[in-house]
Amino acid sequence: MVSIQTIGTIVVKSFKIVLNIIILVLYRTGYNGEFLGVGGTWNLNEEKNPDAEIVASGVIVGYLIYTLVQVVTYLFGTTEHKRALSDIVMNFVGVFLWIAVGAVALHYWGGYQGEQQYHFVYSEKQVGLAVGALCVIQGAVYLLDTALSVIHFTKEM
């Protein structure tokens, strides 16, 4: 019989996938159909920091692939993966990576000013703030999944 922790973990991981896809779509097309990014620095041309974008892209795409693989292993129904520390470590690291990406996006887009200096509401700014907030929420969901992974690990030992 399937335990309630396993069902909870599958639900949490499914939510992580949906949230990750939403973040990815906004990140990629949030600037009126163009690349939005997370920013990372202010300069005269409002160009985004490539280092911040590389890390953000890696976190967003990498954790999407990782979570999809984890869901597939859970759906096979074996319990071997529950004894592995990799899920705990990846989720724990994911907490900090997602919060860091979200913090960079919130920092950059919070102070963003568009081409018209005296306008304070820009669609790209709103989407950028949404991406940052969703990344921080994703970090909290990874914290919840870390707790569930620890429960699985200790229960199986």
Salt bridges, closest charged atoms under 4 A:
GLU80 OE1 - ARG83 NH1 3.21
ASP87 OD1 - LYS13 NZ 3.43
ASP145 OD2 - LYS13 NZ 2.68
ASP145 OD2 - LYS16 NZ 2.53
GLU156 OE1 - ARG83 NE 3.94
